[in-house]
Amino acid sequence: MTLEGFNTIPLVGWILISGLLCLVVVLTYQLKKNTRSKNTPDDASEKLEVLQSKVETLELRSIHQTLNPHLFKNTLNAIQSHAYQTYYALDKLANVLDYILYESNRKFVSLKEEIEFALNLIEINRLKVSPLFDLRVKQEINKEDFAYHHAAIAPLVCVDLIENAFKHADLQKEDAFITILFRLQDGEFVLTVTNKISKKPAIKKSNSGLGKENFKKRLEIIYKDKFVLTDTTEDDVYIAQLKLKLSEHQATMSAAG
């Protein structure tokens, strides 16, 4: 054993090992003494088995005392991991609530703010899926575009498509996936959300479908003819896409005064 090896054994383990060695010496002496006495060979053999049993018991206790700190450390690491996930989730939730409370009352926000909100929302939803689930988020953003830093997009327009994907995707299948793409180029913002459809039938609610209708009405009121909302199904893959012509809408708003 190297010097480093000595440092890894707990103090309790050393005490048990020392006691074990002392006991072995005493028991060996006692065994020889008994062997020289008038005891029969069977008596000596029986006593030897008892002594060996005691030695093995002490060895197990020593190992047990050595392993316990490792078990405790592993448990502590698991708790720390869960605590980090909880803190992470609460931090993202706080960002989402701040945006809803303080930014959603504004008529328009910058695309940078809206995307940051959407990313926080995605991370919260990520917690309810398996770590092996294929969730991909891509950004193709021209950060030099006027709409990225200036108030040009209505707040919360990204919510419906993202929430719908997590609601209807098959989160348990090995080949299931959700892909979310944010793109901004030449004043046009495009959000594309793709997911594999769950084969399990969705729970029907009395107001089912109203969310999509309300979302479309909101877009019509704000953007008039400056948006395109589409959804298609290819085999078992659902694709929803929202296009907002932000630069054209901005020009129309400016002209209207």
C-alpha positions as CSV (number, residue, x, y, z in Angstrom):
1,M,0.0,0.0,0.0
2,T,1.3,3.5,-0.9
3,L,1.4,6.4,1.5
4,E,-1.5,7.9,-0.4
5,G,-3.5,4.7,0.3
6,F,-3.2,5.3,4.1
7,N,-4.9,8.7,3.8
8,T,-8.0,7.2,2.1
9,I,-8.9,4.9,5.1
10,P,-11.2,6.6,7.7
11,L,-10.0,6.8,11.3
12,V,-12.7,4.4,12.4
13,G,-11.4,1.9,9.8
14,W,-7.9,2.1,11.3
15,I,-9.2,1.5,14.8
16,L,-11.1,-1.5,13.7
17,I,-8.1,-2.9,11.7
18,S,-5.8,-2.4,14.7
19,G,-8.2,-4.2,17.0
20,L,-8.6,-6.9,14.4
21,L,-4.8,-7.5,14.4
22,C,-4.6,-7.6,18.2
23,L,-7.5,-10.0,18.3
24,V,-5.9,-12.3,15.7
25,V,-2.7,-12.4,17.8
26,V,-4.6,-13.2,21.0
27,L,-6.7,-15.8,19.4
28,T,-3.8,-17.5,17.7
29,Y,-2.0,-17.7,21.1
30,Q,-5.1,-19.0,22.7
31,L,-5.6,-21.6,20.0
32,K,-2.0,-22.9,20.4
33,K,-2.5,-23.0,24.1
34,N,-5.7,-25.0,23.8
35,T,-4.1,-27.3,21.2
36,R,-1.3,-28.2,23.7
37,S,-3.9,-28.9,26.4
38,K,-5.9,-32.1,26.8
39,N,-8.7,-31.0,24.4
40,T,-9.5,-33.4,21.7
41,P,-8.8,-32.6,18.0
42,D,-12.5,-32.0,17.4
43,D,-12.7,-29.4,20.2
44,A,-9.7,-27.6,18.8
45,S,-11.2,-27.6,15.3
46,E,-14.5,-26.3,16.6
47,K,-12.8,-23.5,18.4
48,L,-10.8,-22.7,15.3
49,E,-14.0,-22.3,13.3
50,V,-15.5,-20.0,16.0
51,L,-12.4,-17.9,16.0
52,Q,-12.4,-17.6,12.2
53,S,-16.0,-16.6,12.2
54,K,-15.2,-13.8,14.7
55,V,-12.3,-12.6,12.5
56,E,-14.5,-12.6,9.4
57,T,-17.2,-10.6,11.3
58,L,-14.6,-8.0,12.3
59,E,-13.4,-7.8,8.7
60,L,-16.9,-7.2,7.4
61,R,-17.4,-4.4,10.0
62,S,-14.2,-2.8,8.9
63,I,-15.3,-2.8,5.3
64,H,-18.7,-1.6,6.2
65,Q,-17.2,1.4,8.1
66,T,-15.0,2.1,5.1
67,L,-17.8,2.0,2.6
68,N,-20.3,4.1,4.6
69,P,-18.5,7.5,4.0
70,H,-18.5,6.8,0.3
71,L,-22.3,6.0,0.4
72,F,-22.9,9.2,2.3
73,K,-20.8,11.2,-0.2
74,N,-22.7,9.7,-3.1
75,T,-26.0,10.5,-1.5
76,L,-24.8,14.1,-0.8
77,N,-23.9,14.4,-4.5
78,A,-27.3,13.3,-5.6
79,I,-29.0,15.8,-3.2
80,Q,-26.7,18.5,-4.5
81,S,-27.6,17.7,-8.1
82,H,-31.4,17.9,-7.4
83,A,-30.9,21.1,-5.5
84,Y,-29.0,22.6,-8.5
85,Q,-31.8,21.5,-10.8
86,T,-34.4,23.1,-8.5
87,Y,-32.4,26.3,-8.3
88,Y,-32.0,26.3,-12.1
89,A,-35.7,25.8,-12.7
90,L,-36.7,28.5,-10.2
91,D,-34.3,30.9,-11.8
92,K,-35.8,30.3,-15.2
93,L,-39.3,30.5,-13.8
94,A,-38.5,33.9,-12.2
95,N,-37.3,35.2,-15.6
96,V,-40.5,34.0,-17.2
97,L,-42.7,35.6,-14.5
98,D,-40.8,38.9,-14.8
99,Y,-41.3,39.0,-18.5
100,I,-45.0,38.2,-18.2
101,L,-45.6,40.7,-15.4
102,Y,-43.5,43.6,-16.6
103,E,-42.9,43.2,-20.4
104,S,-46.2,41.7,-21.7
105,N,-48.1,44.9,-20.9
106,R,-46.0,46.7,-23.5
107,K,-47.4,46.7,-27.1
108,F,-44.0,45.7,-28.6
109,V,-40.7,44.4,-27.3
110,S,-37.4,43.7,-29.0
111,L,-36.9,40.3,-30.6
112,K,-33.9,39.8,-28.3
113,E,-36.2,40.0,-25.3
114,E,-38.8,37.8,-26.8
115,I,-36.3,35.1,-27.7
116,E,-34.7,35.2,-24.2
117,F,-38.2,34.7,-22.8
118,A,-38.8,31.8,-25.1
119,L,-35.5,30.1,-24.2
120,N,-36.4,30.3,-20.5
121,L,-39.7,28.8,-21.2
122,I,-38.1,25.9,-23.2
123,E,-35.7,25.2,-20.3
124,I,-38.5,24.9,-17.8
125,N,-40.3,22.5,-20.2
126,R,-37.0,20.6,-20.6
127,L,-37.2,19.5,-17.0
128,K,-40.2,17.3,-17.6
129,V,-38.6,15.3,-20.4
130,S,-35.9,12.6,-20.2
131,P,-32.3,13.8,-20.4
132,L,-32.1,11.5,-23.5
133,F,-35.0,13.2,-25.2
134,D,-34.0,14.9,-28.5
135,L,-34.8,18.6,-27.8
136,R,-32.9,20.9,-30.2
137,V,-33.0,24.7,-30.2
138,K,-31.4,26.5,-33.1
139,Q,-30.9,30.2,-33.7
140,E,-30.2,31.8,-37.0
141,I,-30.3,35.4,-36.0
142,N,-28.9,38.4,-37.7
143,K,-28.1,40.5,-34.6
144,E,-27.5,43.6,-36.8
145,D,-31.1,43.6,-37.9
146,F,-33.1,46.5,-36.6
147,A,-35.9,44.3,-35.1
148,Y,-33.4,42.4,-32.9
149,H,-32.7,45.4,-30.6
150,H,-35.7,47.6,-31.1
151,A,-39.3,47.2,-30.1
152,A,-40.8,45.5,-33.1
153,I,-42.5,42.3,-32.0
154,A,-45.6,41.7,-29.8
155,P,-44.7,40.0,-26.6
156,L,-45.5,36.3,-26.0
157,V,-46.1,35.5,-29.7
158,C,-43.7,32.5,-29.3
159,V,-45.6,30.8,-26.5
160,D,-48.3,29.1,-28.4
161,L,-46.2,27.1,-30.9
162,I,-43.6,26.1,-28.2
163,E,-46.2,25.0,-25.6
164,N,-48.2,23.1,-28.2
165,A,-45.1,21.1,-29.2
166,F,-44.5,20.0,-25.6
167,K,-48.2,19.2,-25.1
168,H,-48.6,17.0,-28.2
169,A,-45.1,15.5,-28.6
170,D,-44.4,11.9,-27.7
171,L,-42.0,12.5,-24.8
172,Q,-41.4,8.8,-24.1
173,K,-40.5,7.3,-27.4
174,E,-36.9,6.7,-28.2
175,D,-37.1,8.4,-31.5
176,A,-39.3,11.3,-30.3
177,F,-38.0,14.8,-30.8
178,I,-38.8,18.5,-30.7
179,T,-36.9,21.0,-32.8
180,I,-37.3,24.8,-32.4
181,L,-35.7,27.2,-34.8
182,F,-35.6,31.0,-34.4
183,R,-34.6,32.9,-37.6
184,L,-34.3,36.6,-38.3
185,Q,-33.1,37.8,-41.7
186,D,-33.9,40.9,-43.7
187,G,-36.5,42.1,-41.2
188,E,-38.4,38.8,-41.3
189,F,-38.7,36.7,-38.2
190,V,-39.5,33.0,-38.6
191,L,-40.3,30.6,-35.7
192,T,-40.5,26.9,-36.8
193,V,-41.4,24.2,-34.3
194,T,-41.3,20.6,-35.3
195,N,-42.3,17.6,-33.2
196,K,-43.1,13.9,-33.4
197,I,-46.8,13.4,-32.7
198,S,-47.7,11.2,-29.8
199,K,-49.8,8.2,-30.7
200,K,-51.7,8.6,-27.4
201,P,-54.9,10.6,-27.9
202,A,-54.8,14.0,-26.4
203,I,-57.2,14.7,-23.6
204,K,-60.2,16.6,-25.0
205,K,-61.2,19.7,-23.1
206,S,-64.3,21.9,-23.4
207,N,-62.3,24.8,-24.7
208,S,-60.0,22.8,-26.8
209,G,-58.9,24.7,-30.0
210,L,-59.7,28.1,-28.6
211,G,-56.1,28.8,-27.9
212,K,-55.1,28.5,-31.6
213,E,-58.1,30.6,-32.7
214,N,-57.3,33.4,-30.2
215,F,-53.7,33.3,-31.2
216,K,-54.5,33.8,-34.9
217,K,-57.0,36.6,-34.1
218,R,-54.4,38.4,-32.0
219,L,-51.9,38.2,-35.0
220,E,-54.6,39.5,-37.4
221,I,-55.3,42.4,-35.1
222,I,-51.7,43.4,-34.6
223,Y,-50.0,42.4,-37.9
224,K,-52.9,42.5,-40.4
225,D,-51.5,41.0,-43.6
226,K,-47.9,41.0,-42.3
227,F,-47.8,37.5,-41.0
228,V,-48.2,33.9,-42.1
229,L,-49.2,31.1,-39.7
230,T,-49.1,27.5,-41.1
231,D,-49.2,24.0,-39.8
232,T,-48.6,20.8,-41.6
233,T,-48.4,17.1,-40.8
234,E,-46.0,14.7,-42.6
235,D,-46.5,11.1,-41.5
236,D,-46.2,11.4,-37.7
237,V,-44.3,14.7,-37.7
238,Y,-46.1,18.0,-37.0
239,I,-44.6,21.3,-38.3
240,A,-45.9,24.7,-37.1
241,Q,-44.4,27.9,-38.5
242,L,-45.0,31.6,-37.9
243,K,-43.6,34.3,-40.2
244,L,-43.6,37.9,-39.1
245,K,-42.7,40.6,-41.6
246,L,-41.4,42.9,-38.9
247,S,-39.7,45.5,-41.1
248,E,-42.8,45.9,-43.3
249,H,-45.0,46.1,-40.2
250,Q,-42.7,48.7,-38.7
251,A,-42.8,50.8,-41.9
252,T,-46.6,50.6,-41.9
253,M,-46.8,51.7,-38.3
254,S,-44.4,54.6,-38.9
255,A,-46.4,55.8,-41.9
256,A,-49.6,55.7,-39.9
257,G,-48.1,57.8,-37.3
